[in-house]
């Protein structure tokens, strides 16, 4: 039997050999990034009829392309990006969406003339020249433009009304930390150490990708060797909770809260998530925040057009009932409900953006669900917390109503775990009276095209957490027909939330023309989240352990079935995007990240030559 030293040497040797192959031998499949796809952005399409032909195409059998190479279940960014990447590699792909509006959490909806985003509130690292901006530009052919949010992109309010304190988060790596020091004099050492820890974990974030593309045996050997905990700070700090690390830095309760404030963007409390998970988000926004011009619906609009260019299609009102398997147990198609009938569609590759729970527990037959690899993945997965939304339509411009492009995080105390645990452990009636946190954002104030598209109108969106169990008794009732008790409970939450919003924006109180609340059941219906979650699988401490990262990979125990989206990476827009890149890499059997970086290097070099 190999001793610890021999095991360590073998692991290092195998890892070195694999990384050489990973970096220089990109693979045998076609590349999605053979040429720069960017072109000058065209004006935003405002014609509603034209937009409907793109984002509201309803499924019928005659719209299914022939000669499909792959079928993608779900049109969130994880599904659309995976389909677009395969499309750019020459594949013909069909995307099927259960909802009538395409785009998942990237779609927008309109009520009484007001347009609302459903999931994209701001995105980091979209500055010119960044790899993530280049990534999105290639997928949308440069048609998706981004508006930079203000220098202060997040504002945090801590405490009860009347005694609350306000803190601001600044764009820029230097400004971010300097702003904290100016607001917390005497805490410079704690803030410097927080910066050091965040920076050290950022260097190891590539482990999210590496552990998923390493052969399973090598990944397992690497996890068991202890090398990751010894040499990779990201893996080491993934074993510690955010609260534990921050409490060790400072005794100042307000600073502790501010260092943890952004946890709602991945949905897990500081005591239950890892410091490494939190660091990913802090790093993501260090350069500031951006918002898509024209609203988040532009993301889906331009990505869908790319998929259709080569004969693929994206179809809504196409609820997939099951994934079809052939006699050898390989995925070979899907069954779609159309009215009272089932339509079977076949392709050699099936990709699911429906999330790990929906894919395994609802779409696969029992014999496939029982496979050891699938059961091991399910054992590592827990449901994230449910979400509650409020959408507000206002008569008046941003200037008239005093609305800001800055996001607000409003907490009723500075012990974030304590106030949230008290809320989440309460009965639904009690919870509605003591909502401890809201996220308030004004899409109409962030989008520079808004006044052109919706003059004299404004919108506010508000988010908080809500337990699925509080609303579960109505889960089998028809949407909009769940009865007075459900509507009364929903209204109780909305009323308390709006009282807090009025304190931020007092001028809006008599200007509301539309208001609607969405419960975890709303999320379940419109975006097919299994338990009304915003972010899929819970981002608990186990989520970013090396073994979990390695186990939750795009390939499944069902041959020809792959997973994409945020459950394959981490929460949010960019997490789902990276999930799509990992998935496309697995399907194409090549490292498309390397393809992307080589293309960027070539285009940057060509640009520099032109300047000279």
C-alpha positions in Angstrom: 0.0 0.0 0.0 1.3 3.5 -0.9 2.5 5.6 2.0 1.5 9.3 2.5 4.7 10.5 0.8 4.3 8.3 -2.3 0.6 9.1 -2.5 1.4 12.8 -2.4 4.1 12.4 -5.1 1.7 10.4 -7.3 -1.1 12.9 -7.0 1.2 15.8 -7.9 2.6 13.9 -10.9 -0.8 13.0 -12.2 -2.1 16.5 -11.7 0.9 18.0 -13.5 0.4 15.6 -16.5 -3.3 16.4 -16.6 -2.8 20.2 -16.4 -0.3 20.0 -19.3 -2.8 18.2 -21.3 -5.6 20.6 -20.1 -3.7 23.7 -21.1 -2.1 22.6 -24.4 -4.4 19.9 -25.7 -7.8 21.5 -25.8 -9.6 18.4 -27.2 -10.9 16.8 -30.3 -14.4 18.3 -30.7 -15.2 21.5 -32.7 -14.4 24.9 -31.0 -17.2 27.5 -30.5 -14.5 30.2 -30.7 -12.8 30.0 -34.0 -13.5 33.7 -34.9 -14.6 36.9 -33.2 -18.4 37.0 -33.4 -18.7 40.6 -32.3 -20.3 43.2 -34.5 -21.4 46.8 -33.8 -24.6 46.8 -31.6 -27.8 47.5 -33.4 -30.5 49.8 -31.8 -32.6 48.1 -29.2 -35.7 46.4 -30.7 -38.7 48.1 -29.1 -41.4 46.7 -31.5 -43.5 44.4 -29.3 -44.6 42.2 -32.1 -41.0 41.6 -33.3 -39.9 40.8 -29.7 -42.7 38.3 -29.3 -41.5 36.4 -32.3 -38.3 35.8 -30.5 -39.1 35.4 -26.8 -42.7 34.0 -27.0 -42.5 31.3 -29.6 -45.0 28.6 -28.5 -44.1 24.9 -29.0 -45.7 22.8 -31.7 -44.3 19.6 -33.3 -43.9 21.3 -36.7 -41.5 23.9 -35.2 -39.0 21.2 -34.1 -36.0 21.3 -36.4 -34.9 18.1 -38.1 -31.5 16.6 -37.6 -31.1 17.7 -34.0 -27.7 17.3 -32.4 -28.9 18.1 -28.9 -32.0 19.0 -26.8 -31.8 21.4 -23.9 -34.4 21.4 -21.1 -34.9 24.9 -19.7 -34.2 28.4 -21.2 -32.5 30.0 -18.2 -29.0 31.4 -19.0 -27.5 28.0 -18.2 -29.6 26.4 -20.9 -29.4 29.2 -23.5 -25.7 29.7 -23.1 -25.0 25.9 -23.4 -27.2 25.8 -26.5 -25.5 28.9 -28.0 -22.0 27.5 -27.3 -22.9 24.2 -29.1 -24.5 26.2 -31.9 -21.3 28.2 -32.4 -19.5 24.8 -32.6 -21.8 23.9 -35.6 -24.5 21.9 -33.7 -28.3 22.2 -34.3 -29.9 22.6 -30.9 -33.5 22.7 -29.6 -34.3 24.5 -26.3 -37.6 23.7 -24.6 -39.1 25.9 -21.9 -42.1 25.1 -19.7 -43.1 28.8 -19.3 -44.6 30.9 -22.0 -41.9 33.5 -21.9 -38.4 32.4 -22.7 -35.3 33.2 -20.7 -35.9 31.8 -17.2 -34.7 34.3 -14.7 -33.5 36.5 -17.6 -37.0 37.1 -18.8 -39.0 40.2 -18.3 -42.8 40.5 -18.0 -45.2 43.4 -18.5 -48.3 44.2 -16.4 -50.4 47.3 -16.9 -47.7 48.8 -19.0 -44.9 48.2 -16.5 -41.9 46.0 -17.4 -40.3 44.0 -14.6 -37.1 41.9 -14.4 -37.4 38.6 -12.7 -33.9 37.7 -11.7 -31.0 39.9 -13.1 -30.5 42.9 -10.8 -26.8 43.6 -11.4 -23.7 41.8 -12.7 -20.0 42.3 -11.9 -16.9 42.2 -14.1 -18.6 43.6 -17.2 -15.9 46.3 -17.8 -14.4 46.5 -21.3 -11.5 44.1 -21.7 -12.6 41.7 -19.0 -12.8 38.0 -19.9 -16.4 37.7 -18.6 -17.4 40.7 -20.9 -15.7 39.0 -23.8 -17.5 35.8 -23.0 -20.9 37.4 -23.1 -20.0 39.4 -26.2 -19.2 36.2 -28.1 -22.4 34.6 -27.1 -24.6 37.6 -28.1 -22.4 38.7 -31.0 -21.7 42.0 -29.2 -25.4 43.0 -29.3 -25.8 43.0 -25.5 -24.7 46.3 -24.0 -24.1 47.1 -20.3 -24.7 50.2 -18.3 -22.3 50.9 -15.4 -24.1 51.5 -12.1 -23.1 54.3 -9.8 -19.8 54.5 -7.9 -21.9 53.5 -4.8 -23.7 50.5 -6.2 -24.9 49.0 -2.9 -26.1 50.8 0.2 -26.7 48.9 3.5 -29.2 50.1 6.2 -28.7 48.4 9.6 -31.1 48.7 12.5 -34.6 49.6 13.5 -36.3 52.6 11.8 -35.3 55.8 13.6 -32.0 54.5 14.8 -30.7 52.8 11.6 -27.2 53.4 10.3 -26.3 53.6 6.6 -23.2 52.3 5.0 -22.0 52.4 1.3 -20.1 50.1 -0.9 -17.8 51.6 -3.5 -16.7 50.4 -7.0 -13.0 49.6 -7.4 -10.7 47.3 -5.5 -8.9 50.1 -3.8 -12.1 52.2 -3.3 -14.0 49.2 -1.9 -11.6 48.6 1.0 -10.8 52.3 1.5 -14.5 53.1 1.8 -14.9 50.5 4.5 -11.9 52.0 6.4 -13.4 55.5 6.3 -16.7 54.2 7.6 -15.1 52.1 10.3 -12.1 54.1 11.7 -9.9 52.0 14.0 -10.8 48.8 12.1 -8.1 49.0 9.4 -6.3 45.8 10.5 -9.5 43.8 10.4 -10.4 45.2 6.9 -6.9 44.5 5.6 -7.0 40.9 6.8 -10.5 40.5 5.2 -9.0 41.8 2.0 -6.0 39.4 2.2 -8.3 36.4 2.8 -10.6 37.4 -0.1 -7.7 37.9 -2.4 -6.1 34.6 -1.4 -9.3 32.6 -2.1 -9.7 34.2 -5.5 -6.5 32.7 -6.8 -7.9 29.2 -6.1 -11.4 29.7 -7.6 -10.3 27.9 -10.8 -10.6 24.7 -8.7 -14.3 25.0 -9.4 -13.5 24.2 -13.0 -10.4 22.0 -12.6 -12.1 19.5 -10.2 -15.0 19.1 -12.5 -12.9 18.3 -15.6 -10.3 16.1 -13.9 -11.0 12.4 -14.4 -13.1 11.2 -11.4 -10.4 8.9 -10.2 -7.7 11.6 -10.3 -10.1 14.1 -8.6 -10.8 11.6 -5.9 -7.1 11.0 -5.3 -6.4 14.7 -5.2 -9.2 15.2 -2.6 -7.9 12.4 -0.4 -4.3 13.5 -0.6 -4.7 16.6 1.5 -2.9 18.7 -1.1 -5.9 21.0 -1.7 -6.3 21.9 1.9 -2.6 22.4 2.3 -1.8 24.5 -0.8 -5.1 26.0 -2.0 -6.6 28.7 0.3 -9.9 28.5 -1.5 -10.3 24.9 -0.5 -9.0 25.5 3.0 -11.4 28.4 3.7 -14.3 26.5 2.1 -14.3 24.4 5.3 -14.9 27.5 7.5 -18.2 29.4 7.8 -18.3 33.0 6.8 -19.5 34.0 10.2 -16.6 32.1 11.9 -14.0 33.9 9.8 -15.6 37.4 10.2 -16.2 37.0 13.9 -12.5 36.3 14.2 -11.5 39.5 12.5 -13.4 42.1 14.5 -15.7 42.5 17.5 -17.5 45.4 15.9 -21.1 44.1 15.2 -21.8 46.7 12.4 -18.5 45.8 10.6 -19.3 42.1 10.9 -22.7 42.7 9.3 -21.2 44.9 6.5 -18.5 42.3 5.7 -21.4 39.7 5.3 -24.1 41.9 3.8 -24.2 40.4 0.3 -25.1 36.9 1.4 -28.7 37.2 0.0 -27.2 37.1 -3.5 -26.5 33.4 -3.0 -29.2 32.8 -0.4 -27.4 31.1 2.6 -26.8 32.7 6.0 -23.3 33.6 7.2 -23.2 30.8 9.7 -24.2 28.2 7.1 -22.1 29.2 4.1 -18.4 29.0 3.5 -16.0 32.0 3.5 -14.9 30.9 0.0 -18.5 31.1 -1.4 -18.8 34.6 0.0 -15.3 35.6 -1.4 -16.5 34.7 -4.9 -19.2 37.3 -4.7 -17.0 40.0 -3.1 -14.4 39.5 -5.8 -17.1 39.5 -8.5 -18.2 43.0 -7.6 -14.8 44.6 -6.6 -14.7 46.4 -10.0 -18.2 47.6 -9.7 -21.6 46.6 -11.0 -23.4 46.7 -14.4 -26.9 46.4 -15.7 -28.0 45.3 -19.2 -29.2 48.1 -21.3 -32.8 47.5 -22.2 -33.3 45.2 -19.2 -32.5 41.6 -18.6 -34.8 40.5 -21.4 -32.1 41.6 -23.8 -29.9 38.7 -22.6 -32.4 36.1 -23.8 -33.4 38.1 -26.9 -29.9 38.1 -28.4 -28.9 34.6 -27.3 -32.0 33.1 -28.8 -31.2 34.7 -32.1 -27.8 33.1 -32.1 -29.3 29.7 -31.5 -31.8 30.1 -34.4 -29.2 31.2 -36.9 -28.0 27.7 -37.7 -31.4 26.1 -37.8 -31.9 25.5 -34.0 -35.0 26.7 -32.1 -36.1 27.9 -28.7 -39.7 27.1 -27.8 -42.0 28.0 -24.9 -45.0 26.3 -23.4 -43.1 23.1 -23.8 -43.2 21.3 -20.4 -40.9 18.3 -20.6 -42.5 15.4 -18.8 -39.7 13.0 -18.9 -36.3 12.2 -20.3 -36.4 9.2 -22.7 -33.9 6.4 -22.4 -33.1 3.7 -25.0 -32.9 0.0 -24.3 -29.2 0.5 -23.0 -30.3 3.1 -20.6 -28.9 6.0 -22.6 -30.7 9.4 -22.9 -32.1 9.7 -26.4 -34.9 12.2 -26.2 -37.6 14.0 -24.2 -41.4 13.7 -23.9 -43.2 17.1 -24.1 -46.8 17.7 -23.1 -48.9 19.5 -25.7 -52.5 19.8 -24.6 -53.6 16.3 -23.6 -51.0 14.7 -25.9 -47.3 13.8 -25.4 -44.8 14.6 -28.2 -41.6 12.6 -28.2 -38.5 14.4 -29.6 -35.2 12.6 -30.1 -31.6 13.7 -30.2 -28.2 12.0 -29.3 -27.5 14.5 -26.5 -29.8 15.7 -23.8 -28.9 18.7 -21.5 -30.9 19.7 -18.5 -31.0 23.2 -17.1 -33.9 22.3 -14.9 -31.8 21.9 -11.8 -30.5 18.8 -10.1 -33.7 18.1 -8.2 -36.1 18.5 -11.1 -33.8 16.5 -13.5 -33.2 13.5 -11.2 -36.4 13.4 -9.1 -39.0 14.4 -11.7 -37.7 13.8 -15.2 -35.8 10.5 -14.9 -37.4 7.1 -14.6 -37.0 5.3 -11.2 -34.4 2.9 -12.5 -32.1 5.7 -13.7 -32.7 7.7 -10.5 -31.4 4.7 -8.5 -28.0 4.7 -10.2 -25.2 5.1 -7.6 -23.7 8.2 -9.1 -27.0 10.0 -9.2 -27.8 9.0 -5.7 -24.4 10.2 -4.5 -25.1 13.6 -6.1 -28.5 13.9 -4.6 -27.1 13.1 -1.1 -24.8 16.1 -1.5 -27.7 18.4 -2.5 -30.1 20.3 -0.3 -32.8 22.8 -1.3 -32.0 26.5 -1.1 -34.3 28.9 0.8 -37.5 30.1 -0.9 -37.9 33.6 -2.0 -40.6 36.3 -1.9 -40.8 39.2 -4.5 -42.8 42.4 -4.7 -43.1 44.2 -8.0 -44.2 47.9 -8.0 -45.3 50.0 -10.9 -45.2 53.8 -10.3 -46.6 56.8 -12.1 -43.8 59.3 -12.5 -40.2 59.5 -13.6 -37.1 58.6 -11.6 -36.4 62.3 -10.9 -40.0 63.0 -9.8 -40.0 60.1 -7.4 -36.5 60.4 -6.1 -35.5 56.9 -7.2 -31.8 55.8 -7.3 -29.8 53.3 -9.4 -28.1 52.1 -6.2 -29.4 48.9 -4.6 -30.5 48.8 -1.0 -29.9 46.0 1.5 -32.1 46.8 4.5 -31.6 44.8 7.7 -33.5 45.3 11.0 -30.4 44.5 13.1 -26.7 43.9 12.9 -26.6 40.2 13.9 -27.7 38.9 10.5 -27.8 35.3 11.5 -29.9 36.0 14.6 -32.5 38.1 12.9 -32.8 35.8 9.9 -33.0 32.6 12.1 -35.7 34.1 14.2 -37.7 35.0 11.1 -37.2 31.6 9.3 -38.2 29.6 12.4 -41.4 31.6 13.0 -44.9 30.6 12.0 -46.0 32.2 8.8 -48.3 34.7 10.6 -45.5 35.8 12.9 -43.0 35.9 10.0 -45.2 38.3 8.1 -44.9 40.8 11.0 -41.2 40.7 11.5 -39.5 40.6 8.0 -35.9 41.3 8.9 -34.4 41.9 5.5 -35.4 43.3 2.1 -33.4 44.0 -1.0 -34.7 47.0 -2.9 -33.8 47.8 -6.5 -35.1 50.2 -9.2 -34.7 48.7 -12.7 -36.1 51.9 -14.3 -33.3 54.0 -12.6 -30.5 51.6 -13.7 -31.4 51.3 -17.4 -30.4 54.3 -19.6 -32.9 53.3 -22.2 -35.9 53.2 -19.8 -37.2 56.7 -20.4 -37.1 56.2 -24.1 -39.1 52.9 -23.8 -41.4 53.8 -20.9 -41.7 57.6 -20.5 -43.3 58.8 -17.3 -43.2 55.4 -15.6 -40.9 53.8 -13.0 -40.5 50.4 -11.3 -39.2 49.0 -8.0 -38.5 45.4 -7.3 -38.1 44.0 -3.7 -36.8 40.6 -2.6 -36.7 38.8 0.6 -36.6 35.2 1.9 -39.7 33.1 2.6 -40.0 29.5 3.6 -41.7 27.2 1.1 -43.6 25.5 3.9 -45.4 28.7 4.8 -47.3 28.5 1.5 -47.1 24.8 0.7 -50.7 24.0 1.4 -51.7 25.8 -1.8 -49.1 24.2 -4.0 -51.7 22.1 -5.9 -54.1 25.0 -6.5 -54.3 26.8 -9.8 -52.3 30.0 -10.3 -54.4 33.1 -9.5 -57.1 30.9 -8.0 -55.6 29.9 -4.7 -58.2 31.5 -2.6 -58.7 34.4 -0.1 -56.5 32.9 2.6 -53.5 32.7 0.3 -54.1 36.2 -1.0 -54.5 37.5 2.5 -51.2 35.9 3.6 -49.4 37.2 0.6 -50.8 40.7 1.2 -49.6 40.6 4.8 -46.0 40.2 3.6 -46.4 42.8 0.9 -47.8 45.4 3.3 -44.9 45.0 5.8 -42.4 45.1 3.0 -43.8 48.3 1.5 -43.8 50.1 4.8 -40.0 49.7 4.8 -39.8 50.7 1.1 -41.7 53.9 1.8 -39.0 54.9 4.4 -36.5 54.7 1.6 -38.6 56.4 -1.1 -41.4 58.5 0.6 -42.5 60.1 -2.6 -43.8 56.9 -4.1 -46.6 56.2 -1.6 -49.4 57.8 -3.5 -48.0 57.0 -7.0 -48.4 53.3 -7.1 -50.4 52.0 -10.1 -49.5 48.4 -9.9 -48.3 46.1 -7.1 -48.0 42.3 -7.0 -46.4 39.9 -4.6 -44.7 36.6 -5.6 -44.3 33.7 -3.1 -42.2 30.6 -3.4 -45.1 29.0 -5.2 -44.9 31.8 -7.8 -41.2 30.9 -8.3 -42.2 27.2 -8.5 -44.7 28.0 -11.2 -42.9 30.5 -13.4 -39.2 29.4 -13.1 -39.9 25.7 -12.1 -37.8 26.0 -8.9 -38.4 22.8 -7.0 -39.1 24.5 -3.6 -39.5 28.1 -4.7 -35.8 28.8 -4.4 -34.1 31.7 -6.1 -30.7 29.9 -6.4 -31.3 26.2 -6.8 -29.2 24.0 -4.4 -28.3 25.5 -1.1 -24.9 27.1 -0.9 -24.0 25.6 2.5 -20.5 24.8 3.6 -20.6 21.4 2.0 -21.3 22.9 -1.4 -17.8 24.1 -2.0 -15.9 21.2 -0.5 -13.5 19.7 -3.0 -15.4 16.3 -3.0 -18.7 18.0 -3.7 -17.3 20.2 -6.5 -15.8 17.1 -8.1 -19.0 15.0 -7.7 -21.4 17.6 -9.1 -20.2 17.7 -12.6 -22.0 18.0 -16.0 -21.6 14.3 -16.9 -24.2 12.1 -15.3 -24.5 8.3 -14.7 -27.0 8.3 -17.6 -25.0 8.2 -20.8 -25.7 11.2 -23.1 -27.4 13.2 -20.3 -25.6 16.3 -19.1 -26.4 19.0 -16.6 -25.9 22.8 -17.0 -26.7 25.9 -15.0 -26.0 27.2 -11.5 -26.3 23.8 -9.8 -23.2 22.8 -11.7 -21.3 25.9 -10.5 -22.6 28.5 -8.0 -25.5 30.8 -7.8 -26.5 33.7 -10.0 -26.1 34.8 -13.6 -22.4 34.3 -13.9 -22.5 31.0 -11.9 -25.1 29.6 -14.4 -23.0 30.9 -17.3 -19.9 29.0 -16.0 -22.1 26.0 -15.6 -22.9 26.2 -19.3 -19.2 26.5 -20.2 -18.4 23.4 -18.1 -21.3 21.6 -19.7 -20.4 22.5 -23.3 -16.7 21.6 -22.6 -17.9 18.1 -21.4 -20.2 17.6 -24.4 -17.6 18.8 -27.0 -14.8 17.0 -25.2 -12.6 20.1 -25.3 -11.7 22.9 -22.9 -13.6 25.8 -24.4 -12.2 28.2 -21.7 -8.8 27.8 -23.4 -10.5 28.4 -26.8 -12.0 31.6 -25.5 -8.8 32.8 -24.0 -6.8 32.2 -27.2 -9.5 34.0 -29.2 -9.3 37.0 -26.8 -5.5 37.0 -27.0 -5.7 37.1 -30.8 -8.3 39.8 -30.9 -6.4 41.9 -28.3 -3.2 41.5 -30.2 -4.9 42.6 -33.5 -6.4 45.6 -31.8 -3.0 46.7 -30.4 -1.5 46.3 -33.9 -4.2 48.5 -35.4 -3.5 51.2 -32.8 0.2 51.2 -33.6 
